[in-house]
Amino acid sequence: MHVKIKTAKMTYEEVLALPVPFHEKPVRQRMLFRILLFVLSLWDLWRTRFTYQTMGIEKLGRKEPCLVLMNHSSFIDLKIAARLLVTRPFHVVCTADGFVGKQWLMRWIGAIPTKKFMMDVALVRDMVYTVKELQSSILMFPEASYSFDGTQTTLPENLGKCLKLLKVPVVMIRASGAFTRDPLYNNLQLRKVHVSAEVEYLLSPEEIARMSAQELNAFLQEKFTFDYFRWQQENRIRVKEPFRADGLNRMLYKCPCCRMEGQMLGQGIWIRCQHCGMAWELTEYGYLQSPNKEKQYFTHVPDWYQWERECVRKELEEGAYRLEVPVTIYMMVNTDCLYQVGDGILVHSLEGFHLTGCSGKLKYTQDPSASYSLYSDFYWYEIGDMISIGDARAQYYCFPMAGGDIVAKTRLAAEELYKLVKERAK
């Protein structure tokens, strides 16, 4: 699936002078657009031989609004939801950049915009309005970003509170095969993999009322625990495509043998270190396998990624972590366009993010406690690997110009730094 975004070049001053858009409430989803989404999804789902099963869904009234929570692995997730929810009106919470250049269409489809990993009071108001006034269900991807390594990402701390505010049943869609078919690191190259889903009734309004927000968070965290490389291995899902390791270095950026960063290369079915020469094959069944049996290090991709997280944590604790990289800067201040405003320097350290650019006119800082995770992506809208920071006024999309893979490490560092700041504050 190839998705582009509308862009334009403007100066930083011109972008700042643009009028601030006013907030609009969600509009009732038109059945025509819901059917259109359903029809447009059928081809991709047919190609993946999509199947699904339901558990306890008979408890949900035919016209009863609910909150649908879904794990997030690839673009096909929305198509799965369009297929499964076609019989009931639903609004989908999506990132505001998805509205760029097509705001009217997204609103009629039923999309509700939000900024990722930010405290968004307007979003909560919009969700309450949707279930109470529009009598519509809400589809939400609580992980907010695609998984890099096929395991769960952090859920927002206020999710339990949100459930208690909405006071509607909670349903979960758990998709399997979506990550294996189209992992984020693999440059949008699709594999021939069967995709399936489970639709499960999780919580009634009465159960939500009896549980605390913390209990709800713990319950949902357990439900959102998965490992899709493990799923592939245990179910003997064969990925024969010869490009299955392309771009794997984006995620596995650090060599466990020589400890060098930014020297890994994922190409074909191999990932190898260009510094020390160590190499691993990504097998058809999702294992890592090195010809050098004495220096295997890892056989499981998420174990390697978790080790990188631990390394980043150690750097932070020792005060050694620092990122400083030249970037191309785009800004989003409205949904008309994504504006390319020039170049700059992005710094990430124990003090948080610091972005400067546009001949010294742009200066933005972001505290480590501002967000529990980081909006970062591989090959974002086919522009490049991206790190996004910002506030309610503007979002800054930074595309590193330097060599080496830094996006995954920066997300890990932002998440671990947030935890560290919270721990030290106690």
C-alpha positions as a printed Julia matrix, in Angstrom:
426×3 Matrix{Float64}:
   0.0     0.0    0.0
   1.56    3.26  -1.13
   0.36    6.37   0.69
   1.59    9.88   0.01
   1.04   13.15   1.84
   0.56   16.63   0.4
   3.66   18.77   0.93
   4.8    22.29   0.06
   7.86   24.46   0.68
   7.39   27.57   2.79
   9.55   29.66   5.07
   9.31   29.18   8.82
   7.86   32.7    9.21
   5.19   32.04   6.57
   4.1    28.83   8.3
   3.88   30.57  11.7
   1.71   33.29  10.13
  -0.9    30.78   8.96
  -4.21   30.99  10.83
  -4.76   28.54  13.68
  -7.55   26.11  12.7
 -10.56   25.93  14.99
 -11.63   22.65  16.52
 -14.54   20.86  14.86
 -16.68   18.21  16.51
 -16.93   14.79  14.84
 -19.72   14.5   12.27
 -22.03   11.54  11.9
 -20.47    8.85   9.73
 -22.32    8.47   6.42
 -23.33    4.9    5.58
 -22.19    5.45   1.98
 -18.61    6.09   3.14
 -18.71    3.1    5.5
 -19.78    0.84   2.63
 -17.12    2.42   0.41
 -14.44    1.62   3.01
 -15.76   -1.93   3.16
 -15.68   -2.39  -0.64
 -12.19   -0.89  -0.98
 -10.93   -3.29   1.68
 -12.18   -6.46   0.03
  -9.4    -6.89  -2.54
  -6.55   -6.83  -0.03
  -8.45   -9.05   2.4
  -9.22  -11.54  -0.37
  -5.52  -11.68  -1.28
  -4.64  -12.56   2.31
  -7.46  -15.16   2.54
  -8.75  -13.2    5.54
 -10.8   -15.09   8.15
 -12.1   -14.13  11.58
 -13.83  -15.54  14.64
 -15.83  -13.93  17.42
 -15.91  -14.52  21.18
 -18.78  -13.27  23.35
 -19.79  -10.65  20.81
 -23.46  -11.65  21.21
 -23.39   -9.64  24.48
 -23.16   -6.44  22.43
 -26.44   -4.9   21.34
 -26.9    -4.46  17.59
 -27.16   -0.67  17.93
 -25.17   -0.31  21.16
 -22.12    2.0   20.85
 -18.85    0.46  22.03
 -15.14    1.18  22.16
 -13.2    -1.09  19.82
  -9.52   -1.47  20.71
  -7.23   -2.98  18.07
  -3.56   -3.89  17.95
  -1.56   -1.99  15.34
   0.82   -3.76  12.95
   0.32   -2.42   9.42
  -1.98   -0.46   7.12
  -4.24   -3.49   6.59
  -5.52   -3.07  10.17
  -7.98   -0.4    9.02
  -9.21   -2.66   6.22
  -9.8    -5.46   8.71
 -11.8    -3.09  10.9
 -13.79   -1.84   7.88
 -14.75   -5.44   7.13
 -15.66   -6.36  10.71
 -17.51   -3.16  11.63
 -19.46   -2.59   8.42
 -22.81   -3.29  10.13
 -22.48   -0.51  12.73
 -21.48    3.17  12.51
 -17.98    3.75  13.86
 -15.52    6.61  14.18
 -11.79    5.91  14.07
  -9.22    7.84  16.1
  -6.29    8.63  13.82
  -3.24   10.85  13.81
  -3.84   14.4   12.57
  -1.34   14.06   9.71
  -3.76   11.53   8.18
  -6.09   14.49   7.54
  -3.55   16.5    5.54
  -4.96   17.36   2.12
  -8.17   15.36   2.65
  -9.86   16.75   5.75
 -13.39   16.7    4.32
 -13.08   13.04   3.28
 -11.63   11.93   6.62
 -14.39   13.69   8.54
 -17.16   12.07   6.45
 -15.52    8.68   6.85
 -15.8     9.26  10.59
 -12.18    9.93  11.53
 -11.33   11.81  14.74
  -7.92   13.56  14.63
  -5.4    13.51  17.45
  -1.71   14.18  18.02
   0.25   11.08  18.94
   1.65   10.65  22.45
   0.3    13.99  23.64
  -2.24   14.76  26.37
  -5.24   15.57  24.17
  -8.25   16.78  26.17
 -10.11   17.62  22.95
  -9.86   13.98  21.85
 -11.51   12.75  25.05
 -14.33   15.29  24.6
 -14.76   14.18  20.98
 -14.92   10.51  22.01
 -17.57   11.19  24.67
 -19.56   13.26  22.14
 -19.31   10.43  19.59
 -20.72    7.68  21.83
 -23.28    9.86  23.68
 -24.57   12.25  21.03
 -23.84   10.46  17.75
 -24.54    7.0   19.2
 -21.54    5.71  17.25
 -18.84    3.22  18.19
 -15.18    4.25  18.29
 -12.26    2.34  16.8
  -9.0     3.12  18.55
  -5.45    1.82  18.13
  -4.26    2.47  21.71
  -0.63    1.63  20.87
  -0.73    4.73  18.61
   2.24    3.61  16.46
   3.08    0.53  14.47
   5.19   -2.02  16.31
   8.84   -2.04  15.19
   9.67   -5.58  16.34
   6.28   -7.29  16.27
   5.69   -7.03  20.02
   3.33   -4.72  21.88
   4.17   -1.07  22.38
   3.38    0.96  25.49
  -0.27    1.8   26.14
  -1.25    5.3   27.33
  -1.47    5.7   31.11
  -4.89    7.38  30.88
  -6.58    4.57  28.93
  -8.34    3.2   32.02
  -9.69    6.66  32.86
 -10.94    7.01  29.31
 -12.92    3.76  29.6
 -14.56    4.99  32.8
 -15.54    8.27  31.13
 -17.07    6.62  28.05
 -19.09    4.03  30.04
 -19.61    1.8   26.99
 -18.68   -1.86  26.34
 -15.13   -2.58  25.21
 -14.42   -4.91  22.3
 -10.99   -6.0   21.09
  -9.91   -6.88  17.55
  -6.69   -8.87  17.61
  -5.19   -9.31  14.12
  -2.68  -12.07  13.36
  -0.49  -12.16  10.26
  -0.69   -8.43   9.54
   2.81   -7.76  10.91
   4.28  -10.84   9.21
   2.75   -9.77   5.89
   3.96   -6.17   6.07
   6.48   -5.37   8.85
   7.26   -1.68   9.09
  11.01   -2.09   8.48
  10.55   -3.87   5.13
   9.88   -0.87   2.82
   6.2    -1.66   2.15
   7.09   -4.94   0.44
   4.19   -7.32   0.96
   4.64  -11.02   1.73
   2.15  -13.79   0.92
   0.77  -14.47   4.4
  -2.7   -15.46   5.61
  -4.25  -12.77   7.84
  -6.89  -13.49  10.47
  -8.57  -11.73  13.38
 -10.35  -12.44  16.65
 -13.17  -10.17  17.78
 -13.65  -10.46  21.55
 -16.09   -8.79  23.93
 -13.79   -7.68  26.75
 -15.68   -5.55  29.25
 -19.23   -4.52  29.99
 -20.05   -1.03  31.37
 -20.83   -2.68  34.73
 -17.41   -4.38  34.86
 -15.71   -1.11  33.96
 -17.56    0.67  36.78
 -16.39   -1.94  39.32
 -12.71   -1.74  38.32
 -10.27    1.07  39.09
  -8.45    2.88  36.28
  -5.24    1.1   37.33
  -6.95   -2.31  37.22
  -8.31   -1.53  33.77
  -4.84   -0.52  32.56
  -3.33   -3.77  33.86
  -6.13   -5.83  32.27
  -5.66   -4.16  28.88
  -1.87   -4.42  29.07
  -2.24   -8.18  29.45
  -4.61   -8.33  26.48
  -2.17   -6.3   24.4
   0.74   -8.67  24.96
   1.95  -10.45  21.85
   5.02  -11.46  19.86
   4.43  -11.93  16.15
   7.85  -13.4   15.37
   7.03  -16.03  18.01
   3.57  -16.44  16.47
   5.17  -17.04  13.07
   7.54  -19.63  14.53
   4.96  -21.51  16.58
   2.45  -21.64  13.71
   5.11  -22.56  11.12
   4.24  -19.58   8.93
   6.63  -19.66   6.0
   7.86  -16.39   4.49
   9.69  -17.36   1.31
  10.19  -13.86  -0.11
  13.88  -13.12  -0.82
  13.57   -9.55   0.53
  12.42  -10.49   4.05
  15.48   -8.92   5.76
  15.52   -5.73   3.67
  15.68   -2.77   6.07
  15.97   -4.95   9.19
  18.93   -2.74  10.2
  16.44    0.05  10.91
  15.4    -1.89  14.0
  18.51   -4.01  14.67
  20.93   -1.1   14.44
  23.55   -2.32  16.95
  25.88   -5.26  16.39
  25.94   -7.6   19.42
  29.4    -8.8   18.42
  31.45   -5.59  18.0
  28.86   -3.26  19.64
  29.09   -0.76  16.77
  25.94    1.2   15.89
  24.8     2.31  12.45
  26.91   -0.3   10.63
  24.25   -2.99  10.21
  22.82   -3.73   6.76
  19.65   -5.73   6.17
  19.53   -6.94   2.59
  17.87   -9.92   0.97
  17.61  -12.64   3.61
  20.68  -11.47   5.59
  21.51   -8.83   8.16
  25.22   -8.25   8.55
  27.61   -5.88  10.34
  29.72   -3.91   7.88
  32.27   -3.24  10.63
  33.12   -6.73  11.93
  31.55   -8.91   9.24
  29.18  -10.9   11.49
  26.02  -11.99   9.67
  22.67  -13.59  10.45
  20.11  -15.09   8.11
  16.46  -14.28   8.76
  15.04  -17.72   8.05
  11.73  -18.49   6.34
  10.21  -19.19   9.74
  11.37  -15.96  11.4
  14.49  -17.14  13.25
  17.93  -15.48  13.18
  20.64  -17.93  12.24
  24.38  -17.21  12.05
  26.89  -19.36  10.15
  29.2   -18.77  13.15
  27.52  -21.03  15.73
  29.9   -19.88  18.49
  28.73  -16.27  18.09
  25.02  -16.67  17.51
  24.05  -14.08  20.18
  20.37  -13.92  19.21
  17.97  -16.24  17.4
  14.88  -14.09  18.05
  14.47  -10.58  16.62
  12.57   -9.12  19.64
  15.33  -10.41  21.98
  17.91   -8.4   19.99
  15.65   -5.33  20.09
  15.13   -5.74  23.85
  18.92   -5.94  24.31
  19.24   -2.64  22.42
  16.68   -1.14  24.81
  18.76   -2.31  27.79
  21.88   -0.78  26.23
  20.11    2.54  25.76
  18.87    2.44  29.36
  22.44    1.92  30.56
  23.67    4.88  28.49
  20.97    7.06  30.05
  21.75    5.94  33.6
  25.46    6.65  33.04
  24.74   10.04  31.45
  26.43    8.99  28.21
  23.44    9.11  25.86
  23.29   11.92  23.31
  21.92   12.25  19.79
  22.87   15.17  17.58
  21.96   14.9   13.93
  21.29   17.22  10.97
  17.67   16.96   9.82
  15.3    18.18   7.14
  12.34   19.79   8.92
   8.68   19.67   7.96
   5.95   21.35  10.02
   2.26   20.69  10.48
   0.16   23.56  11.85
  -3.07   22.7   10.02
  -4.42   19.93   7.83
  -4.05   21.82   4.54
  -0.5    20.7    3.9
   2.76   19.47   5.41
   5.24   22.34   5.09
   8.94   21.86   4.4
  10.6    24.78   6.18
  14.31   23.99   5.88
  17.13   22.21   7.67
  18.31   22.12  11.26
  19.88   20.17  14.09
  17.98   17.75  16.32
  19.51   17.04  19.72
  18.22   14.42  22.15
  19.84   14.14  25.57
  18.95   13.7   29.22
  17.37   17.17  29.01
  14.94   16.02  26.3
  14.67   17.21  22.71
  16.09   20.42  21.33
  15.44   21.37  17.7
  17.04   24.37  16.04
  16.95   25.39  12.4
  15.72   27.71   9.68
  18.74   30.02  10.01
  18.35   30.2   13.79
  14.69   31.25  13.72
  13.31   27.89  14.88
  14.06   26.91  18.47
  11.95   24.23  20.1
  12.56   22.23  23.28
  10.6    19.29  24.66
  10.95   18.0   28.21
  11.54   14.23  28.76
   8.34   13.99  30.79
   6.22   15.43  27.96
   5.51   12.03  26.43
   5.79    8.35  27.39
   6.84    7.42  23.84
   7.95    8.98  20.58
   6.21    9.3   17.24
   8.85    7.84  14.95
   8.46    5.84  11.78
  10.3     4.11   8.95
   9.81    5.37   5.37
   7.04    7.71   6.58
   4.68    8.55   3.69
   7.53    7.39   1.43
   9.6    10.45   2.38
  12.05    8.75   4.74
  12.67    7.6    8.3
  11.21   10.19  10.66
  11.17   11.52  14.22
   8.27   13.79  15.23
   8.1    16.13  18.21
   5.92   19.13  18.94
   3.13   20.65  20.95
  -0.45   21.81  20.46
   0.66   24.69  18.21
   2.91   22.81  15.77
   4.31   19.37  15.02
   7.87   19.06  13.7
   8.7    16.11  11.45
  12.45   15.59  11.35
  14.13   13.46   8.68
  17.76   12.65   9.59
  20.29   13.44   6.86
  23.21   11.59   8.46
  24.08    7.96   7.76
  23.23    5.16  10.18
  19.94    4.16  11.74
  18.83    6.35  14.64
  15.02    6.36  14.59
  14.49    3.14  16.57
  17.17    4.04  19.11
  15.65    7.49  19.63
  12.24    5.97  20.33
  13.8     3.54  22.83
  15.71    6.39  24.47
  12.59    8.59  24.74
  10.62    5.75  26.36
  13.38    4.8   28.81
  14.15    8.42  29.68
  10.47    8.99  30.47
  10.52    5.98  32.83
  13.77    7.17  34.42
  12.42   10.68  35.05
   9.24    9.24  36.6
  11.24    6.86  38.82
  13.51    9.63  40.07
  10.52   11.87  40.78
   9.06    9.33  43.25
